[in-house]
Each structure stands twice: as structure tokens, then as C-alpha cells.
Amino acid sequence: MERLTAVASVQRFRVIAELAAGPTHVSELARRVGMSRALLYLHLERLEQAGLLTGRLMLSDDGKALKVYEVEPFTITVTPESIRATVESEPRSATTRESEN
């Protein structure tokens, strides 16, 4: 279920799509997907926790440390049952609760 919730975001889809072309450092990835590095790191952390990405430090030619991410091979099977289980495992937002009242 963690993998399904990790990819349940258009922004994270974009990150995975960019990284599917090959390993990329955070600054370049932020430019490609059009988001701040701070926000990107939140998405990368969620994807890495789900086992979909790995990150490692590398040194650039000029000696700067670069955080590089790459996609790990994965498969996610989506069924009505897996969607139901995922929704039931996630806390409901205040907006959802208010709209039901």
C-alpha cells in the first residue's frame, strides 16, 4: 500500500518519469519538474521510503557534493481492492470529513 500512496501524486509521477531517463542530481531534477528543491526533497523522501528510488552522494568534477537519485525497478498492481485498502489505511482529511456532514 505504501507504494500506491507514494505514487498517488502528479508531481511524484513527474519525478519518476524524469528519473526513468537516468540518474539525475537534485538541482537539475528540480529544474526539469519545475519545483523548488525543498518541495522536491519531500517528494523524493516519500518515494525513497517506498523503495521506488535510491539516492546517493557523488562528487562533481569541481568537488561539489551532489545528491543523485535514480529509479529502482518496481511494479505496482492496482486493483479495486488495493485502492480500497489504501484509502482505508490513510487518515481522512478535515475537508473530506466536512463535506460528508
C-alpha positions in Angstrom: 0.0 0.0 0.0 2.9 2.4 0.7 4.0 2.2 -2.9 0.5 3.1 -4.2 0.2 6.1 -1.9 3.7 7.2 -2.8 2.8 7.5 -6.5 -0.6 8.9 -5.8 0.6 12.4 -6.9 1.0 14.0 -10.2 4.2 15.7 -9.0 5.7 12.3 -8.0 4.7 10.8 -11.4 6.7 13.6 -13.0 9.7 12.9 -10.8 9.6 9.2 -11.6 9.2 10.0 -15.3 12.2 12.2 -15.3 14.4 9.7 -13.4 13.3 6.9 -15.7 15.6 8.5 -18.3 18.5 8.1 -15.9 20.1 9.2 -12.6 19.8 13.0 -12.0 21.0 15.3 -9.3 18.5 17.3 -7.3 19.1 20.7 -8.7 18.7 19.5 -12.3 15.7 17.4 -11.4 14.1 20.5 -9.7 14.5 22.5 -12.9 13.1 19.7 -15.1 10.0 19.2 -13.0 9.5 22.9 -12.2 9.5 22.8 -8.4 11.7 24.1 -5.6 14.4 21.8 -4.2 12.8 21.9 -0.8 9.4 20.6 -2.1 11.2 18.2 -4.4 13.1 16.7 -1.4 9.8 16.0 0.3 8.6 14.1 -2.7 11.9 12.3 -3.1 11.9 11.2 0.5 8.4 9.7 0.2 9.4 7.8 -3.0 12.6 6.6 -1.4 10.8 5.4 1.7 8.5 3.4 -0.5 11.5 1.8 -2.2 10.9 3.3 -5.6 14.0 5.5 -5.7 17.5 5.5 -4.3 19.7 8.5 -3.6 23.4 8.7 -3.2 26.0 11.4 -2.9 28.5 12.0 -5.7 31.3 14.5 -6.2 31.1 16.7 -9.3 34.2 17.5 -11.3 34.7 20.7 -9.3 34.5 18.9 -6.0 30.9 19.8 -5.0 28.7 17.1 -3.4 25.7 16.3 -5.4 22.7 14.2 -4.3 21.8 12.0 -7.3 18.6 9.9 -7.4 17.6 7.0 -9.6 14.6 4.8 -10.1 14.6 1.3 -8.7 12.8 -1.4 -10.7 9.3 -1.8 -9.4 5.8 -2.9 -10.3 2.6 -1.7 -8.8 -0.6 -3.7 -9.3 -3.7 -1.5 -8.9 -6.9 -3.3 -8.2 -10.2 -2.0 -6.8 -9.3 -3.9 -3.6 -5.9 -2.4 -3.3 -7.4 1.1 -3.8 -9.9 0.4 -1.1 -7.3 -0.8 1.3 -5.1 2.2 0.6 -7.9 4.6 1.1 -8.9 2.9 4.3 -5.3 3.0 5.6 -4.9 6.7 5.0 -6.1 9.3 7.6 -9.1 11.2 6.3 -8.6 14.9 5.7 -10.6 17.6 7.5 -12.0 18.7 4.1 -13.3 15.1 3.4 -14.9 14.9 6.9 -16.6 18.4 6.5 -18.0 17.5 3.1 -19.7 14.4 4.5 -21.5 16.4 7.1 
